[in-house]
Amino acid sequence: MKTNIPPEILAANGSIGDAERALKAALAAINASPRAEKVTVSRAVEDAFERLRAARAILEALAASEDADEPAAP
């Protein structure tokens, strides 16, 4: 496994993790709200969470391709 992952990938991955945790907390708060207040907002939060998960998958694929491009250590 490559240990020199580009700092941009590490930073993006950290930011996505932070955003996922914030969205998860927001979704939990929304789900605890009365139904009339949460229907539209919860769908938007769920969509944002799914986009973040897709971005994380892309970053993981990029990191894996970086590993594949790295020559084997002697």
Secondary structure, DSSP 8 states (H G I E B T S, - for coil): --S---HHHHHHHHHHHHHHHHHHHHHHHHHTS-HHHHHHHHHHHHHHHHHHHHHHHHHHHHHHHHHHHS----
